[in-house]
């Protein structure tokens, strides 16, 4: 892709809390950029970006849909790759993988709800991947809308530095348009053209006063990012040009030190064109982002790649979807080089070359065939046999591994079985395809009961999976009651010697290790912290990786009830070997036995997922809500009053107590209260509750 094309490319996503209007905003963007000729509405189940049947029925976004469109700003045509991400916490993986490959994001807020729990989660995810963003306060037409209050909440809750670029003309039912304080003009949208036509007017005297006040605040905030502008700001602010303001705002946005703020009402077709203009103005092109850094799989050395077509190819597969017409679609972002249809590309995880039979530029769930996807672009390919989310695609003679995405572990599981015996094969095919698409969805077989257990991020997540099994794969299932995804941990460090010896005629098996097994260090990231302290070759170097592998594999099953162990520190102190009988498998089995014997003595405990809950309830139902939370072992951490007078209760509650909570909450509040829940941390379960859990799982209660 030519440099000029890259400068005019924007890879952006819309991120927000549930019901902030992400999909409605995306629909308006598609309409005003000429991609669709009819506005699809979420509440009618006709939104283009919500193409799954389940999304249309429920009015929520489940998968992030990718679309390529174009917009003219400042006499240049910009290419916009837009990803509409879900807002519901159960689909947090979709947001995570989208942000990993985006250059910029539009953080969308409801003008009434403001900064809500999931707004906070996606903001932190964007921080993690260094994604610059602009803010858009939607729903300015709703009762209780307050643009400036949302900016205050962003400062207080997110630690952001919002800078108003447009301010509303009126609010609630009186919301008419916006004042652009860069141009110092008023913009009014025409309802009869569905907002496609608008007029730009001079400001009235009253508007001029308010706009000047916010313009001064904006100039003060951006003066730090442009020396020439700062000089003019102190000498004569009236000489500052539009270009200088845009340049300084862009510089501050790219450094992630400020967030330009816009407002509108996507549903009422007001404010979207201005949002598109300033998306092109402030958000980065692929050339504004640092060179992508990866690791050479052969040498372990760090390498970087430039965003141009002539460099070696590097691309990250960030999403896999099953399409009924073209089969398995792999979405990828090309960071350097290019991928051509019909060519071969190397997968650095599998070590295999794969043929890319066809390439597409996406439009929601439709595909436009293309011959090549160049550096800085997002596309989709068909033909990959062995590919996972997070795989790096590159040239075979210049391999690289790019940083993948981190996905949270599932917190809830259910057992399922097909209603008829003949559906067993269909079920396993369906589950395998769904697990391939969704990294937070796991399938395993319970060794004790032989049941198939599916695990996910919440009840809604598993509900959607069951629905998809029925519709897409034609499998009706019976399901067991939900189970919590517990974990295990140990609380003490033990030292033990493990000897593995087997003689069965001919060559035997022999391994001998002395290890310290205990909790991992507090600052350790990962599951197994393995330290080799063997001196003098008592355990030969070639057997040490086998000891580590034995412990790593053992972590999948704890000693209490077979739940995975979260973190473990193993120090290999000493050992011995037999010149004939010792081999890698002997040391692996020896490590496995040491794990079982060591963990049993190291004070094993059960850990349960704890959720962060926020309930918005009318004042009169507050007592009932708190009483119900107390029954669920919840701890209320704070209470606030929202601007509309409702009470906001913040609490942490064990996941085990939260099944069916939404229904109970509706009952006690006559349907007036709402709640949102996000995973927070794992915590030790009290012995009395742990005993009940372990009895249920036929565990070893004697160890507690």
C-alpha positions as CSV (number, residue, x, y, z in Angstrom):
1,X,0.0,0.0,0.0
2,X,1.4,3.4,-1.0
3,X,2.5,5.7,1.8
4,X,-0.1,8.3,0.9
5,X,-2.8,5.5,1.1
6,X,-1.6,4.5,4.6
7,X,-1.7,8.1,5.8
8,X,-5.4,8.2,4.8
9,X,-6.2,4.8,6.4
10,X,-7.9,4.6,9.9
11,X,-8.2,1.2,11.7
12,X,-10.7,2.1,14.4
13,X,-13.2,0.5,16.8
14,X,-16.2,1.7,18.7
15,X,-16.0,0.6,22.4
16,X,-18.4,1.2,25.2
17,X,-20.6,-0.1,28.0
18,X,-23.9,-2.0,27.1
19,X,-26.5,0.3,25.6
20,X,-24.3,3.3,25.0
21,X,-25.3,3.1,21.3
22,X,-22.2,1.6,19.6
23,X,-24.1,-0.3,17.0
24,X,-26.6,2.5,16.3
25,X,-23.6,4.8,15.8
26,X,-21.9,2.2,13.5
27,X,-25.2,2.0,11.4
28,X,-25.2,5.8,11.0
29,X,-21.6,5.8,9.9
30,X,-22.4,3.1,7.2
31,X,-25.4,5.2,6.1
32,X,-23.6,8.6,5.8
33,X,-20.5,7.1,4.2
34,X,-22.8,5.6,1.5
35,X,-22.2,1.9,2.3
36,X,-25.9,1.3,3.1
37,X,-29.0,3.0,1.7
38,X,-31.2,2.3,4.6
39,X,-30.5,2.8,8.3
40,X,-30.8,-0.5,10.2
41,X,-32.1,-0.1,13.7
42,X,-31.0,-2.3,16.6
43,X,-34.5,-2.3,18.3
44,X,-36.0,-3.6,15.0
45,X,-33.4,-6.4,14.7
46,X,-32.3,-4.9,11.4
47,X,-28.8,-3.5,12.2
48,X,-26.2,-4.3,9.5
49,X,-23.4,-4.8,12.0
50,X,-25.5,-7.1,14.2
51,X,-25.8,-9.8,11.6
52,X,-26.2,-12.9,13.8
53,X,-29.8,-14.0,14.5
54,X,-29.1,-14.0,18.2
55,X,-27.9,-10.3,18.0
56,X,-31.0,-9.2,16.1
57,X,-33.4,-11.0,18.5
58,X,-31.7,-9.7,21.7
59,X,-30.7,-6.2,20.4
60,X,-27.1,-6.8,21.6
61,X,-23.7,-7.1,19.9
62,X,-22.0,-10.5,20.4
63,X,-19.3,-10.7,17.8
64,X,-17.2,-7.7,16.6
65,X,-18.2,-7.1,13.0
66,X,-15.6,-5.6,10.7
67,X,-16.4,-3.2,7.8
68,X,-14.4,-1.1,5.4
69,X,-15.9,2.2,4.3
70,X,-14.7,5.6,3.0
71,X,-15.2,9.3,4.1
72,X,-14.1,12.6,2.5
73,X,-12.6,15.1,4.9
74,X,-10.4,18.1,4.1
75,X,-10.6,17.2,0.4
76,X,-9.0,13.8,1.0
77,X,-10.8,10.4,0.8
78,X,-10.0,8.4,4.0
79,X,-10.4,4.6,4.1
80,X,-11.9,3.5,7.4
81,X,-11.7,-0.1,8.7
82,X,-14.4,0.0,11.4
83,X,-14.9,-2.7,14.1
84,X,-18.1,-2.5,16.2
85,X,-17.3,-4.3,19.5
86,X,-19.7,-5.8,22.0
87,X,-20.4,-4.0,25.3
88,X,-21.5,-7.0,27.4
89,X,-18.8,-8.3,29.8
90,X,-19.5,-11.9,28.7
91,X,-18.0,-11.0,25.4
92,X,-14.9,-9.2,26.7
93,X,-12.6,-11.4,24.5
94,X,-14.2,-9.8,21.4
95,X,-13.2,-6.3,22.7
96,X,-9.7,-7.5,23.7
97,X,-8.8,-9.0,20.3
98,X,-10.2,-6.0,18.4
99,X,-8.3,-3.5,20.4
100,X,-5.1,-5.5,19.9
101,X,-5.2,-4.8,16.1
102,X,-6.7,-1.3,16.1
103,X,-4.8,1.9,15.8
104,X,-7.5,4.1,17.4
105,X,-10.9,3.9,19.1
106,X,-14.0,5.9,19.7
107,X,-14.9,5.6,23.3
108,X,-18.7,6.0,23.4
109,X,-20.7,7.0,26.5
110,X,-24.4,7.3,27.2
111,X,-25.1,11.0,28.1
112,X,-27.3,9.8,31.0
113,X,-25.4,6.7,32.3
114,X,-21.9,8.3,31.9
115,X,-18.9,6.2,32.8
116,X,-20.3,2.7,33.6
117,X,-18.4,-0.4,34.8
118,X,-17.8,-1.9,31.3
119,X,-16.7,1.6,30.1
120,X,-14.0,1.4,32.7
121,X,-13.0,-2.2,31.6
122,X,-12.7,-1.3,27.9
123,X,-10.8,1.9,28.8
124,X,-8.2,-0.1,30.7
125,X,-8.0,-2.6,27.8
126,X,-7.3,0.3,25.4
127,X,-4.6,1.5,27.8
128,X,-3.0,-2.0,27.8
129,X,-2.6,-1.9,24.0
130,X,-1.7,1.8,23.8
131,X,-4.7,2.7,21.6
132,X,-5.3,6.5,21.3
133,X,-9.0,7.4,21.5
134,X,-11.5,10.2,21.1
135,X,-14.7,10.3,23.1
136,X,-18.3,10.5,21.9
137,X,-21.2,11.3,24.3
138,X,-24.3,9.7,22.6
139,X,-28.0,9.9,23.5
140,X,-27.9,13.7,24.1
141,X,-31.7,13.7,23.4
142,X,-32.5,11.6,26.4
143,X,-34.0,12.8,29.7
144,X,-31.1,13.5,32.1
145,X,-28.5,13.9,29.4
146,X,-25.4,16.0,30.6
147,X,-22.3,16.1,28.3
148,X,-20.2,18.0,30.9
149,X,-21.0,15.6,33.7
150,X,-19.8,12.7,31.6
151,X,-16.5,14.6,31.1
152,X,-16.2,15.1,34.9
153,X,-16.8,11.3,35.4
154,X,-14.0,10.5,32.8
155,X,-11.6,12.6,34.9
156,X,-12.6,11.2,38.2
157,X,-13.1,7.5,37.3
158,X,-10.8,6.9,34.3
159,X,-8.1,9.5,35.1
160,X,-8.6,10.8,31.6
161,X,-8.0,14.3,30.3
162,X,-11.1,15.1,28.2
163,X,-11.1,18.2,25.9
164,X,-14.4,19.3,24.4
165,X,-14.2,19.8,20.7
166,X,-18.0,20.1,20.2
167,X,-20.6,21.1,22.8
168,X,-24.3,20.5,22.6
169,X,-26.9,23.1,21.6
170,X,-29.7,22.3,24.1
171,X,-30.2,18.9,25.8
172,X,-32.8,16.3,26.3
173,X,-35.8,17.0,24.1
174,X,-34.4,20.4,23.2
175,X,-31.2,18.9,21.7
176,X,-30.9,20.6,18.3
177,X,-27.3,20.2,17.2
178,X,-23.7,21.0,18.2
179,X,-21.3,23.9,18.3
180,X,-17.9,23.1,16.8
181,X,-15.5,25.1,18.9
182,X,-12.6,24.6,16.5
183,X,-14.5,26.3,13.7
184,X,-16.7,28.4,16.1
185,X,-19.8,27.4,14.1
186,X,-23.2,25.9,15.0
187,X,-24.3,22.8,13.1
188,X,-28.0,21.8,12.8
189,X,-29.2,18.5,11.3
190,X,-32.3,18.1,9.1
191,X,-34.7,15.5,10.4
192,X,-36.4,15.0,7.0
193,X,-33.2,13.8,5.4
194,X,-32.5,11.4,8.3
195,X,-29.6,13.7,9.3
196,X,-27.8,13.3,5.9
197,X,-28.3,17.1,5.3
198,X,-27.2,19.7,7.8
199,X,-26.5,23.4,7.9
200,X,-23.6,25.3,9.4
201,X,-24.6,28.7,10.9
202,X,-22.9,31.5,12.7
203,X,-23.2,31.5,16.5
204,X,-25.7,33.7,18.3
205,X,-24.4,36.1,21.0
206,X,-25.4,33.6,23.8
207,X,-23.8,30.7,22.0
208,X,-20.6,32.8,21.3
209,X,-20.1,33.4,25.1
210,X,-20.4,29.7,26.0
211,X,-18.3,28.5,23.0
212,X,-15.6,31.0,23.8
213,X,-15.3,29.8,27.4
214,X,-14.8,26.1,26.2
215,X,-12.5,27.3,23.4
216,X,-10.2,28.9,25.9
217,X,-10.2,25.7,28.0
218,X,-9.3,23.7,24.9
219,X,-6.5,26.1,23.8
220,X,-5.1,25.9,27.4
221,X,-5.1,22.1,27.3
222,X,-3.5,21.8,23.8
223,X,-0.9,24.6,24.2
224,X,1.5,22.0,25.7
225,X,1.7,20.1,22.4
226,X,2.7,22.8,20.0
227,X,5.3,25.5,20.8
228,X,4.1,27.9,18.1
229,X,0.5,27.6,19.3
230,X,1.6,28.2,22.9
231,X,3.4,31.5,21.9
232,X,0.2,32.7,20.1
233,X,-2.0,31.6,23.1
234,X,-0.1,34.0,25.4
235,X,0.3,36.8,22.8
236,X,-2.9,36.9,20.8
237,X,-5.2,33.8,20.9
238,X,-7.3,35.2,18.1
239,X,-4.5,34.5,15.6
240,X,-4.6,30.7,16.2
241,X,-5.7,28.9,13.1
242,X,-7.9,25.9,12.7
243,X,-5.0,23.9,11.3
244,X,-2.9,24.7,14.3
245,X,-5.6,23.6,16.7
246,X,-6.2,20.3,14.8
247,X,-2.4,19.6,14.7
248,X,-2.0,20.1,18.5
249,X,-5.1,18.1,19.3
250,X,-3.9,15.3,17.1
251,X,-0.4,15.4,18.8
252,X,-2.0,15.2,22.3
253,X,-4.3,12.3,21.2
254,X,-1.5,10.3,19.7
255,X,0.5,10.7,22.9
256,X,-2.6,9.5,24.8
257,X,-2.4,12.6,27.0
258,X,-5.8,14.0,26.1
259,X,-9.1,12.8,24.7
260,X,-11.0,15.1,22.3
261,X,-14.7,14.9,23.2
262,X,-17.7,15.1,20.8
263,X,-21.4,14.8,21.4
264,X,-24.5,13.8,19.5
265,X,-27.6,11.6,19.3
266,X,-26.9,8.8,16.8
267,X,-30.5,7.5,17.0
268,X,-31.8,11.0,16.2
269,X,-29.2,11.3,13.4
270,X,-27.3,14.2,14.9
271,X,-23.5,14.6,15.3
272,X,-22.3,11.6,13.4
273,X,-20.7,13.4,10.4
274,X,-18.7,15.6,12.8
275,X,-17.6,12.5,14.6
276,X,-16.3,11.1,11.3
277,X,-14.5,14.3,10.4
278,X,-12.7,14.3,13.7
279,X,-12.0,10.6,13.6
280,X,-10.0,11.3,10.4
281,X,-8.4,14.4,12.0
282,X,-7.3,13.1,15.3
283,X,-7.0,9.3,15.3
284,X,-3.7,7.7,14.1
285,X,-2.9,6.2,10.7
286,X,-0.8,3.0,10.6
287,X,2.2,5.2,10.0
288,X,1.6,7.1,13.3
289,X,1.9,3.9,15.3
290,X,5.3,2.6,16.4
291,X,6.8,-0.2,14.3
292,X,5.4,-3.6,15.4
293,X,7.8,-5.5,17.6
294,X,8.0,-9.3,17.7
295,X,10.4,-12.1,18.6
296,X,12.4,-14.2,16.2
297,X,11.3,-17.8,17.0
298,X,14.8,-19.2,16.0
299,X,17.0,-16.8,18.0
300,X,14.7,-15.3,20.6
301,X,15.9,-11.8,19.5
302,X,13.5,-8.9,19.4
303,X,12.8,-7.5,15.9
304,X,10.6,-4.8,14.5
305,X,8.8,-4.4,11.2
306,X,7.9,-1.2,9.4
307,X,4.3,-0.5,8.1
308,X,5.2,-0.8,4.4
309,X,4.6,-3.3,1.6
310,X,8.2,-3.9,0.9
311,X,9.2,-5.1,4.4
312,X,9.0,-8.8,5.3
313,X,5.4,-9.8,5.9
314,X,4.0,-9.9,9.4
315,X,0.3,-10.2,10.3
316,X,-1.7,-11.2,13.3
317,X,-4.8,-13.4,13.1
318,X,-7.2,-11.9,15.6
319,X,-10.5,-13.6,14.9
320,X,-11.8,-16.8,13.3
321,X,-15.4,-17.1,12.2
322,X,-17.4,-19.8,10.4
323,X,-19.3,-18.5,7.4
324,X,-22.0,-20.7,5.9
325,X,-20.9,-19.8,2.4
326,X,-17.1,-19.5,2.3
327,X,-16.3,-21.7,5.3
328,X,-13.7,-20.8,7.9
329,X,-12.8,-17.1,7.7
330,X,-9.6,-15.8,9.4
331,X,-9.5,-12.1,10.1
332,X,-6.0,-10.6,10.3
333,X,-4.3,-7.3,10.5
334,X,-1.2,-6.9,8.2
335,X,1.5,-4.9,10.0
336,X,4.2,-5.1,7.3
337,X,4.6,-6.5,3.9
338,X,1.5,-7.9,2.1
339,X,-0.6,-11.0,1.7
340,X,-1.7,-12.0,-1.8
341,X,-4.6,-14.3,-2.7
342,X,-3.3,-17.7,-3.9
343,X,0.1,-17.3,-2.2
344,X,1.6,-19.3,0.7
345,X,2.1,-17.8,4.2
346,X,4.0,-19.3,7.1
347,X,2.4,-19.7,10.5
348,X,5.1,-19.3,13.2
349,X,3.2,-21.2,15.8
350,X,2.5,-24.4,13.8
351,X,5.7,-24.1,11.8
352,X,3.7,-24.9,8.6
353,X,3.1,-23.0,5.4
354,X,-0.6,-22.5,4.5
355,X,-2.1,-21.5,1.2
356,X,-4.4,-18.4,1.3
357,X,-6.9,-19.4,-1.4
358,X,-9.0,-16.2,-1.3
359,X,-8.9,-12.8,0.3
360,X,-11.7,-10.5,1.3
361,X,-12.3,-6.9,2.5
362,X,-15.2,-7.3,4.9
363,X,-18.6,-5.6,5.0
364,X,-20.3,-6.9,8.2
365,X,-21.0,-10.5,7.2
366,X,-20.6,-10.0,3.5
367,X,-17.3,-10.3,1.7
368,X,-15.8,-8.2,-1.2
369,X,-13.0,-10.3,-2.9
370,X,-9.6,-8.6,-3.2
371,X,-6.2,-9.7,-4.7
372,X,-4.0,-8.3,-2.0
373,X,-4.2,-7.0,1.6
374,X,-1.3,-4.6,2.2
375,X,0.6,-3.2,5.3
376,X,-1.6,-1.4,7.8
377,X,-4.8,-3.0,6.4
378,X,-7.4,-5.4,7.9
379,X,-8.7,-8.2,5.8
380,X,-10.0,-11.8,5.9
381,X,-8.7,-15.0,4.3
382,X,-10.0,-18.4,3.4
383,X,-8.1,-21.6,3.1
384,X,-6.2,-21.9,6.4
385,X,-6.2,-25.5,7.8
386,X,-4.5,-25.0,11.1
387,X,-4.9,-21.6,12.6
388,X,-5.8,-20.2,16.1
389,X,-6.7,-16.8,17.4
390,X,-3.4,-14.9,18.1
391,X,-1.3,-16.7,15.5
392,X,1.4,-14.8,13.6
393,X,1.5,-15.1,9.8
394,X,4.8,-14.2,8.2
395,X,7.5,-15.1,5.5
396,X,9.1,-18.5,6.0
397,X,12.6,-17.0,5.5
398,X,12.0,-14.2,8.0
399,X,9.9,-15.7,10.8
400,X,8.5,-13.5,13.7
401,X,6.2,-14.1,16.6
402,X,4.0,-11.0,17.4
403,X,2.6,-10.5,20.9
404,X,-0.7,-12.3,21.1
405,X,-3.8,-11.4,23.2
406,X,-4.4,-12.4,26.8
407,X,-7.9,-13.9,27.4
408,X,-9.5,-14.3,30.8
409,X,-10.2,-17.8,32.1
410,X,-13.9,-18.9,32.0
411,X,-15.8,-18.5,35.4
412,X,-18.8,-20.7,34.8
413,X,-19.5,-24.1,33.2
414,X,-22.4,-26.4,32.5
415,X,-22.6,-30.1,31.5
416,X,-24.4,-30.8,28.2
417,X,-25.5,-33.9,26.2
418,X,-27.3,-34.2,22.9
419,X,-31.0,-35.1,23.2
420,X,-30.6,-37.9,20.7
421,X,-27.7,-40.4,20.4
422,X,-27.3,-39.7,16.6
423,X,-26.4,-36.1,17.4
424,X,-23.2,-37.0,19.3
425,X,-20.9,-36.4,16.2
426,X,-22.7,-33.2,15.2
427,X,-22.3,-31.9,18.8
428,X,-18.5,-32.5,18.9
429,X,-18.1,-30.8,15.4
430,X,-20.2,-27.8,16.6
431,X,-18.4,-27.4,19.9
432,X,-15.0,-27.7,18.1
433,X,-15.9,-24.9,15.7
434,X,-17.3,-22.6,18.4
435,X,-14.2,-23.2,20.6
436,X,-12.0,-22.3,17.6
437,X,-13.9,-19.0,17.1
438,X,-14.0,-18.0,20.8
439,X,-10.9,-18.2,23.0
440,X,-12.9,-17.7,26.2
441,X,-15.2,-20.7,25.4
442,X,-13.7,-24.1,26.6
443,X,-14.9,-27.7,26.2
444,X,-13.6,-30.6,28.2
445,X,-14.7,-34.0,29.4
446,X,-15.0,-34.6,33.1
447,X,-12.8,-37.6,33.9
448,X,-15.0,-38.8,36.8
449,X,-18.4,-38.5,35.3
450,X,-17.6,-38.7,31.6
451,X,-19.8,-35.6,31.0
452,X,-19.0,-32.9,28.4
453,X,-18.5,-29.6,30.2
454,X,-18.6,-26.3,28.4
455,X,-17.2,-23.2,30.2
456,X,-17.6,-19.5,29.4
457,X,-17.6,-16.0,30.8
458,X,-21.2,-15.9,32.1
459,X,-24.7,-17.2,31.8
460,X,-25.5,-15.1,28.7
461,X,-22.3,-16.3,27.0
462,X,-23.3,-20.0,27.5
463,X,-26.9,-19.2,26.6
464,X,-25.8,-17.8,23.2
465,X,-23.5,-20.9,22.7
466,X,-26.5,-23.3,23.3
467,X,-28.6,-21.2,20.9
468,X,-25.9,-21.3,18.2
469,X,-25.5,-25.1,18.6
470,X,-29.3,-25.4,17.9
471,X,-29.5,-23.0,15.0
472,X,-26.2,-23.4,13.2
473,X,-25.4,-27.0,13.8
474,X,-28.9,-28.4,14.3
475,X,-28.1,-30.0,17.7
476,X,-30.7,-29.9,20.6
477,X,-29.0,-30.4,24.0
478,X,-30.0,-31.2,27.6
479,X,-28.0,-29.1,30.0
480,X,-27.1,-29.6,33.7
481,X,-27.2,-26.8,36.2
482,X,-24.4,-24.2,36.0
483,X,-21.1,-24.9,37.8
484,X,-18.5,-22.4,39.0
485,X,-15.0,-22.6,37.5
486,X,-13.1,-23.0,40.8
487,X,-9.3,-23.1,41.0
488,X,-6.9,-24.5,43.6
489,X,-3.9,-23.1,45.3
490,X,-1.4,-24.1,47.9
491,X,-0.5,-22.0,51.0
492,X,2.8,-23.5,52.3
493,X,6.1,-24.4,50.9
494,X,7.2,-28.1,51.3
495,X,10.5,-29.8,50.6
496,X,10.4,-33.4,49.3
497,X,12.4,-36.1,47.6
498,X,10.6,-38.0,44.9
499,X,12.1,-41.3,43.6
500,X,10.6,-43.0,40.6
501,X,11.9,-46.5,40.0
502,X,10.5,-49.2,37.8
503,X,12.1,-52.5,36.8
504,X,10.3,-54.8,34.4
505,X,13.0,-56.9,32.7
506,X,15.3,-55.2,30.3
507,X,15.8,-51.4,30.5
508,X,14.0,-49.9,33.5
509,X,12.9,-46.4,34.5
510,X,14.7,-44.2,37.1
511,X,14.4,-40.6,38.2
512,X,15.2,-38.9,41.5
513,X,14.5,-35.3,42.3
514,X,14.6,-33.1,45.4
515,X,12.2,-30.1,45.1
516,X,10.7,-27.2,47.0
517,X,7.0,-26.8,46.1
518,X,5.2,-23.6,47.2
519,X,3.1,-20.6,46.3
520,X,4.5,-18.4,43.4
521,X,6.0,-15.0,44.1
522,X,3.4,-12.2,44.3
523,X,4.8,-10.4,41.3
524,X,5.1,-13.5,39.1
525,X,3.0,-13.4,35.9
526,X,2.1,-16.9,34.6
527,X,1.3,-20.3,36.1
528,X,4.5,-22.2,36.8
529,X,7.5,-20.4,38.3
530,X,10.3,-22.9,37.7
531,X,13.8,-22.4,39.2
532,X,16.7,-24.7,38.5
533,X,19.3,-24.8,41.3
534,X,20.9,-28.1,40.5
535,X,24.7,-28.0,40.9
536,X,27.4,-30.3,39.4
537,X,25.2,-32.1,36.9
538,X,23.4,-34.4,39.4
539,X,20.4,-34.0,37.2
540,X,21.7,-33.8,33.6
541,X,20.7,-30.7,31.6
542,X,18.7,-32.6,29.0
543,X,16.3,-33.9,31.8
544,X,15.6,-30.6,33.4
545,X,13.0,-29.4,30.7
546,X,11.2,-32.8,31.3
547,X,10.9,-32.0,35.1
548,X,9.5,-28.6,34.2
549,X,7.1,-30.1,31.6
550,X,5.9,-32.7,34.2
551,X,5.0,-29.9,36.6
552,X,3.4,-27.7,33.9
553,X,1.1,-30.6,32.8
554,X,0.2,-31.4,36.3
555,X,-1.1,-27.9,37.0
556,X,-4.3,-28.8,35.0
557,X,-5.5,-31.0,37.9
558,X,-5.3,-30.0,41.5
559,X,-5.1,-32.5,44.4
560,X,-8.5,-31.5,46.0
561,X,-11.0,-32.0,43.2
562,X,-9.1,-31.8,40.0
563,X,-9.6,-28.0,39.5
564,X,-6.6,-26.3,37.8
565,X,-3.9,-24.8,40.1
566,X,-3.5,-21.1,39.5
567,X,0.1,-20.5,40.3
568,X,3.0,-22.7,41.7
569,X,6.6,-22.2,42.4
570,X,8.9,-25.2,42.0
571,X,12.6,-25.0,42.9
572,X,14.6,-28.1,41.6
573,X,17.3,-28.4,44.3
574,X,19.0,-31.6,43.6
575,X,18.5,-35.2,42.4
576,X,20.3,-38.2,40.8
577,X,20.0,-40.3,37.7
578,X,20.9,-43.8,36.4
579,X,23.2,-43.9,33.4
580,X,21.1,-46.5,31.6
581,X,17.6,-46.4,33.1
582,X,17.0,-42.6,33.2
583,X,15.3,-40.9,30.3
584,X,13.1,-37.9,29.7
585,X,9.8,-39.7,30.4
586,X,11.1,-41.0,33.8
587,X,11.8,-37.4,35.0
588,X,8.4,-36.2,33.6
589,X,6.5,-38.9,35.5
590,X,8.7,-38.3,38.6
591,X,7.7,-34.6,38.5
592,X,4.0,-35.5,38.2
593,X,4.3,-37.7,41.3
594,X,6.2,-35.0,43.2
595,X,3.4,-32.6,42.4
596,X,0.7,-34.8,43.8
597,X,2.6,-35.7,46.9
598,X,3.9,-32.2,47.5
599,X,0.7,-30.3,47.0
600,X,-1.2,-32.7,49.3
601,X,1.1,-31.6,52.1
602,X,1.3,-27.9,51.2
603,X,-2.0,-26.7,52.6
604,X,-4.2,-26.9,49.4
605,X,-7.2,-24.5,49.3
606,X,-10.1,-23.9,47.0
607,X,-10.4,-20.5,45.2
608,X,-13.6,-19.2,43.8
609,X,-14.3,-16.4,41.3
610,X,-15.4,-13.1,42.9
611,X,-17.5,-10.7,40.7
612,X,-17.7,-6.9,40.8
613,X,-21.4,-6.0,40.8
614,X,-23.1,-2.7,40.2
615,X,-26.9,-2.4,40.7
616,X,-28.9,0.7,39.8
617,X,-32.1,0.7,41.8
618,X,-34.9,3.0,42.8
619,X,-34.5,4.3,46.4
620,X,-37.5,2.4,47.7
621,X,-36.0,-1.0,46.7
622,X,-32.6,-0.3,48.1
623,X,-33.1,-2.2,51.4
624,X,-34.4,-5.4,49.5
625,X,-31.4,-5.3,47.1
626,X,-28.9,-5.0,49.9
627,X,-30.7,-7.7,52.0
628,X,-30.6,-10.0,49.0
629,X,-26.9,-9.3,48.4
630,X,-26.1,-10.1,52.0
631,X,-27.8,-13.5,51.6
632,X,-25.5,-14.1,48.6
633,X,-22.3,-13.6,50.7
634,X,-22.0,-10.2,49.0
635,X,-20.0,-7.3,50.5
636,X,-21.4,-3.8,49.7
637,X,-18.4,-1.5,48.9
638,X,-20.2,1.7,48.3
639,X,-23.4,3.5,47.5
640,X,-24.0,6.6,45.3
641,X,-26.9,8.6,44.0
642,X,-27.1,9.0,40.2
643,X,-28.2,12.2,38.6
644,X,-31.7,10.8,38.0
645,X,-32.1,10.1,41.7
646,X,-31.7,6.3,41.5
647,X,-29.3,4.6,43.9
648,X,-26.1,2.8,42.7
649,X,-25.0,-0.1,44.9
650,X,-21.4,-1.4,44.3
651,X,-20.6,-4.8,45.8
652,X,-18.3,-7.8,45.3
653,X,-20.1,-11.2,45.3
654,X,-19.0,-14.8,44.7
655,X,-20.0,-16.1,41.3
656,X,-21.4,-19.2,42.9
657,X,-24.2,-17.1,44.5
658,X,-25.1,-15.2,41.3
659,X,-27.0,-17.7,39.2
660,X,-30.4,-16.4,38.2
661,X,-29.7,-13.0,39.9
662,X,-31.2,-11.0,37.0
663,X,-34.5,-12.7,37.5
664,X,-34.5,-12.2,41.3
665,X,-33.5,-8.5,40.9
666,X,-36.4,-7.9,38.5
667,X,-38.8,-9.5,41.0
668,X,-37.7,-7.5,44.0
669,X,-37.7,-4.2,42.1
670,X,-40.8,-4.8,39.9
671,X,-38.5,-4.7,36.9
672,X,-37.1,-1.3,37.6
673,X,-33.5,-2.2,38.7
674,X,-30.6,-3.0,36.4
675,X,-27.3,-4.7,37.1
676,X,-23.9,-5.3,35.5
677,X,-21.3,-7.7,36.6
678,X,-17.6,-8.1,35.8
679,X,-15.0,-10.7,36.9
680,X,-12.7,-9.2,39.6
681,X,-10.5,-11.8,41.2
682,X,-10.2,-15.3,42.8
683,X,-10.4,-15.6,46.5
684,X,-10.1,-18.5,49.1
685,X,-13.3,-20.3,49.9
686,X,-14.2,-20.7,53.6
687,X,-13.7,-24.3,54.9
688,X,-17.4,-24.9,55.5
689,X,-18.4,-23.9,51.9
690,X,-15.3,-25.6,50.4
691,X,-16.4,-28.9,52.1
692,X,-19.8,-28.8,50.4
693,X,-18.2,-28.0,47.0
694,X,-15.7,-30.8,47.4
695,X,-18.3,-33.3,48.4
696,X,-20.3,-32.4,45.3
697,X,-17.3,-32.9,43.2
698,X,-16.4,-36.2,45.0
699,X,-13.2,-34.5,46.1
700,X,-10.8,-35.3,48.9
701,X,-12.4,-33.4,51.9
702,X,-9.7,-34.9,54.2
703,X,-7.1,-32.6,52.8
704,X,-8.9,-29.4,53.9
